[in-house]
Amino acid sequence: MYKTTLTRRDVIKLGAAATLGLPAAHGFAQATLPKGPITLVVPFAAGGATDVVSRLVAQKLSERISRTIVVENVAGGGGSIGAAKVVKGNADGSVLLMGTIATHVINPLSATQSTYDPQRDFTPISLLAKVPNVLLVNKDVKAQNLKELIALLKSQPGKFSYGSSGIGTPPHLSGELFKAMAGVDIVHVPYKGGGPAMSDLIGGQIPMLFDVLSGAASHIRGGSVRAIAVTLAQRAPSFPDIPTMAEAGVPGYETYTWNGVFGPAGMQRGMVELLSKELVAVTALPEVQAKLKEISAAPVGSTPDVLAALVKSDLEKMGGLIKSIGGLKRE
């Protein structure tokens, strides 16, 4: 739990602004935000990348708006349980969600009967960061770059496989998009998590792996695997020497996961704009930028409309992809 108090300097500024009839720093926040604590629901277990980002953002946001922000981990259902809890929350700003592509795109598209609508049931506030996936190969694979790899795969259709952290995960969909856009025939091998998949890549049981860059970073730096390309449209700040899929041989290719803050549907526009403005400022802080780059995330910080547009475009893009592969039959 994070809690801050106004300093003597803050009180002086507030008083001076009131005397002059001018808006005080964060003065409108006091009038529009809930008086009590704010709960930020993290729909995954503690300790993961989303949780780390959420706690840092909660601390810095708390300091800016002078509110206690409680981070609550509500894991389960690939993020859907925590997301569903926020849908039922009060729209007064007292409950927010650290959403991801899993909560707002993959789960709603893959569920037989979703418990929420990712667009209708939420109020987008701010996109904080994008996290790329990365295409890795075993060190014994002869291809040294993406064009060579595509040529190798096309020369032996159906002979190569790629691993992912599981059916319906962002790395899995990155692999399926690669298959479609590069025109290669490779077999998907789903694992129960990125760890076992990485172990088999290093051991040579699979020749290729799509993984979240933050999870693969230490193995890339240690030289146990070879990174071919990252899946964002821009190179990752933490690995500027690794090309993007688009520049390395598959034009127009881009996939990622992301972190964005949402509230329940029906939040007041003024409150949303205030929170968005403060989250943009938080994302721009040097310590937040450093932490995001440390986990190979690309900092963003956006308006509500940008986050809403991202959810819409990802639903369209991934919806078509999932339909083309016959849906996501989870184990």
C-alpha positions in Angstrom: 0.0 0.0 0.0 1.3 3.4 -0.9 0.3 6.6 1.0 1.6 10.1 0.8 0.9 13.3 2.7 1.0 16.9 1.6 4.2 18.7 2.4 4.3 22.3 3.9 5.3 23.5 0.5 2.3 21.8 -1.1 0.0 23.5 1.4 1.5 26.9 0.7 1.0 26.4 -3.1 -2.6 25.3 -2.6 -3.3 28.3 -0.4 -1.7 30.7 -2.8 -3.6 29.3 -5.7 -6.9 29.6 -3.9 -6.2 33.2 -2.9 -5.4 34.1 -6.6 -8.4 32.2 -7.9 -6.0 30.0 -10.0 -6.1 26.1 -10.3 -3.6 24.6 -7.8 -1.3 21.7 -8.8 -3.5 18.7 -8.6 -6.2 20.8 -7.1 -8.8 19.5 -9.6 -7.7 16.0 -8.6 -9.0 16.6 -5.0 -12.4 17.6 -6.4 -12.9 14.8 -8.9 -11.1 11.7 -7.5 -12.7 9.4 -4.9 -11.9 10.5 -1.3 -10.9 7.0 -0.2 -8.1 4.6 -1.4 -7.9 3.5 -5.0 -7.4 -0.2 -5.7 -5.3 -1.2 -8.7 -6.2 -4.8 -9.7 -3.3 -6.8 -11.2 -4.9 -9.8 -12.9 -1.8 -12.0 -12.4 0.2 -13.4 -9.6 2.7 -11.3 -7.7 6.3 -11.2 -8.9 5.7 -11.2 -12.6 6.6 -8.3 -15.0 3.1 -6.9 -14.9 3.1 -6.9 -11.1 6.5 -5.2 -11.0 5.4 -2.4 -13.3 2.0 -2.0 -11.5 3.6 -1.5 -8.1 6.1 1.1 -9.4 3.4 2.9 -11.2 1.0 2.8 -8.2 3.7 4.3 -5.9 4.5 7.1 -8.3 0.8 7.8 -9.1 0.0 7.9 -5.4 2.6 10.5 -4.9 1.2 12.7 -7.6 -2.5 12.6 -6.8 -2.2 12.3 -3.0 -4.2 9.1 -2.7 -3.5 5.7 -1.2 -3.2 3.1 -4.0 -3.5 -0.5 -3.0 -2.2 -3.1 -5.5 -4.4 -6.2 -5.4 -3.3 -9.4 -7.2 -6.3 -11.3 -8.5 -4.8 -14.2 -10.5 -6.6 -16.9 -12.5 -8.1 -17.5 -15.9 -5.2 -16.0 -17.8 -6.1 -12.6 -16.3 -9.9 -12.8 -16.9 -10.9 -13.2 -13.2 -9.2 -10.0 -12.2 -10.6 -8.2 -15.3 -14.1 -9.4 -14.5 -13.8 -8.1 -10.9 -13.0 -4.6 -12.2 -16.0 -4.7 -14.5 -18.2 -5.0 -11.4 -16.5 -2.2 -9.6 -17.7 1.3 -8.9 -17.1 3.7 -11.7 -16.0 6.5 -9.3 -12.3 5.8 -9.9 -11.9 3.7 -6.7 -11.0 0.6 -8.7 -8.7 0.3 -11.7 -7.2 -2.5 -13.8 -3.7 -3.1 -15.1 -4.9 -4.6 -18.3 -2.9 -6.5 -21.0 -3.4 -8.0 -24.4 -4.5 -11.2 -22.6 -7.3 -9.5 -20.6 -8.6 -7.4 -23.5 -7.9 -9.3 -26.7 -6.8 -13.0 -26.4 -9.2 -14.1 -23.5 -12.3 -12.5 -25.0 -11.5 -13.9 -28.4 -10.7 -17.4 -27.2 -13.4 -17.9 -24.5 -16.5 -19.8 -25.5 -18.6 -17.4 -23.5 -16.6 -14.4 -22.1 -17.7 -12.8 -18.8 -17.1 -9.3 -20.1 -16.9 -7.3 -23.3 -13.4 -5.8 -23.6 -14.6 -2.6 -25.2 -18.1 -2.0 -23.8 -17.3 -2.9 -20.1 -14.2 -0.8 -19.6 -13.1 2.8 -19.7 -9.6 3.1 -21.3 -7.3 5.5 -19.4 -3.7 5.1 -20.6 -1.4 2.8 -22.4 1.8 2.6 -20.3 4.1 0.3 -22.3 4.5 -2.3 -25.0 6.5 -5.4 -24.5 7.9 -7.2 -27.6 8.2 -10.9 -28.1 11.4 -12.3 -29.7 12.1 -15.1 -32.2 14.9 -17.3 -30.9 16.8 -20.3 -32.4 19.0 -23.0 -31.0 22.7 -22.2 -31.5 23.0 -25.2 -33.9 20.5 -23.8 -36.4 22.5 -22.7 -39.4 20.4 -19.6 -40.2 22.1 -16.5 -38.9 19.3 -14.0 -39.7 15.6 -14.0 -40.5 16.0 -14.2 -44.3 18.2 -17.2 -44.0 15.8 -18.8 -41.5 12.8 -18.3 -43.8 14.8 -19.8 -46.7 15.7 -22.8 -44.5 12.1 -23.3 -43.4 10.8 -23.1 -47.0 13.3 -25.6 -48.2 12.0 -28.2 -45.7 8.3 -27.5 -45.2 6.8 -29.2 -42.1 10.1 -30.4 -40.8 10.7 -27.6 -38.3 8.8 -26.7 -35.1 8.6 -23.7 -32.9 7.8 -23.6 -29.2 5.7 -21.1 -27.2 4.6 -20.7 -23.6 1.2 -22.2 -24.4 -1.8 -22.1 -26.6 -3.3 -18.7 -26.9 -0.4 -16.8 -25.4 1.1 -13.8 -27.2 4.2 -15.8 -28.2 2.0 -18.5 -29.8 0.1 -15.9 -31.8 3.4 -14.2 -32.8 4.4 -17.6 -34.2 1.2 -18.1 -36.1 1.4 -14.6 -37.6 4.9 -15.3 -38.7 3.8 -18.5 -40.4 1.0 -16.6 -42.2 3.1 -13.6 -43.3 6.3 -15.4 -44.1 4.5 -18.3 -45.9 6.3 -21.0 -43.9 5.0 -24.4 -42.7 6.2 -25.0 -39.2 4.6 -27.0 -36.3 3.6 -25.3 -33.0 4.8 -27.0 -29.8 2.9 -25.5 -26.8 4.5 -25.7 -23.4 3.2 -24.9 -19.9 5.1 -21.7 -19.5 8.2 -20.0 -21.0 10.6 -21.8 -18.7 10.2 -25.3 -19.9 10.1 -24.1 -23.5 13.4 -22.2 -23.1 15.0 -25.3 -21.5 14.0 -27.4 -24.6 15.3 -24.7 -27.0 18.7 -24.7 -25.2 18.7 -28.5 -25.1 17.9 -28.8 -28.8 14.5 -30.5 -28.5 13.0 -27.6 -30.5 14.9 -25.5 -33.0 12.9 -22.3 -32.6 11.0 -20.4 -29.9 8.8 -17.3 -29.7 9.2 -15.9 -26.2 8.5 -12.6 -24.3 11.7 -10.6 -24.6 11.8 -9.8 -20.9 11.9 -13.6 -20.1 14.5 -14.4 -22.7 16.8 -11.5 -22.0 19.2 -13.3 -19.7 19.6 -16.3 -22.1 20.3 -13.9 -25.0 22.9 -12.1 -23.1 24.4 -15.3 -21.8 24.7 -16.7 -25.4 22.8 -19.9 -24.8 20.3 -19.0 -27.6 20.5 -16.8 -30.6 18.0 -13.9 -31.1 16.8 -13.5 -34.7 14.3 -10.6 -34.4 12.0 -8.8 -32.1 8.3 -8.4 -32.9 7.7 -4.7 -32.3 7.8 -2.2 -35.1 10.8 -0.5 -33.5 13.9 -2.1 -32.0 13.8 -2.8 -28.3 15.8 -0.3 -26.2 17.3 -3.1 -24.1 18.6 -4.9 -27.3 19.2 -2.2 -30.0 21.3 -4.7 -32.0 18.5 -7.1 -32.6 16.5 -6.2 -35.7 12.7 -6.1 -35.9 10.8 -8.8 -37.9 9.6 -6.1 -40.3 13.1 -4.8 -41.2 14.7 -8.2 -41.2 12.5 -9.8 -43.8 8.7 -9.7 -43.0 7.4 -6.2 -43.8 4.4 -5.1 -41.8 4.9 -7.7 -39.1 4.3 -6.5 -35.5 3.1 -8.3 -32.4 3.5 -7.5 -28.7 2.0 -7.6 -25.3 1.2 -4.4 -23.4 0.2 -2.8 -20.1 -2.6 -0.3 -20.0 -4.8 1.1 -17.2 -8.5 0.7 -17.4 -11.5 1.5 -15.2 -15.0 0.1 -15.2 -17.4 1.5 -17.9 -19.1 4.8 -17.1 -16.3 6.8 -15.6 -16.6 10.5 -15.8 -14.6 12.0 -18.7 -12.9 14.6 -16.5 -11.7 12.0 -14.1 -10.4 9.8 -16.9 -8.5 12.7 -18.5 -7.0 13.6 -15.1 -5.8 10.1 -14.5 -4.5 9.7 -18.0 -2.5 13.0 -17.7 -1.0 11.8 -14.4 -0.2 8.4 -15.8 1.6 9.9 -18.8 3.6 12.0 -16.3 4.4 8.9 -14.2 5.5 6.9 -17.3 7.9 9.8 -18.2 9.7 9.7 -14.9 13.3 8.6 -15.2 13.0 5.8 -12.6 9.9 4.4 -14.3 11.5 4.6 -17.7 14.6 2.8 -16.4 12.5 0.0 -14.8 10.4 -0.5 -18.0 13.6 -0.7 -20.2 15.1 -3.1 -17.6 12.3 -5.6 -18.4 12.6 -4.9 -22.1 9.4 -2.8 -22.3 9.1 0.2 -24.5 7.5 3.1 -22.5 4.5 4.8 -24.0 2.2 6.8 -21.8 -0.9 7.7 -23.8 -4.3 9.4 -24.0 -7.5 7.3 -23.4 -8.3 7.4 -27.1 -4.9 5.8 -28.0 -5.5 2.9 -25.7 -9.1 2.4 -27.0 -7.8 2.4 -30.6 -5.2 -0.2 -29.7 -7.7 -2.6 -28.2 -10.0 -2.2 -31.2 -7.2 -2.8 -33.7 -5.8 -5.8 -31.8 -9.2 -7.4 -31.5 -9.6 -7.1 -35.3 -6.0 -8.3 -36.1 -6.0 -11.2 -33.6 -9.6 -12.1 -34.3 -8.8 -12.7 -37.9 -5.6 -14.6 -37.1 -7.3 -16.9 -34.5 -10.2 -17.6 -36.9 -7.7 -18.5 -39.6 -6.1 -21.2 -37.4 -9.4 -22.7 -36.4 -9.6 -21.1 -33.0 -7.7 -21.6 -29.8 -8.2 -25.1 -28.3 -6.5 -24.7 -25.0 -5.3 -27.8 -23.2 
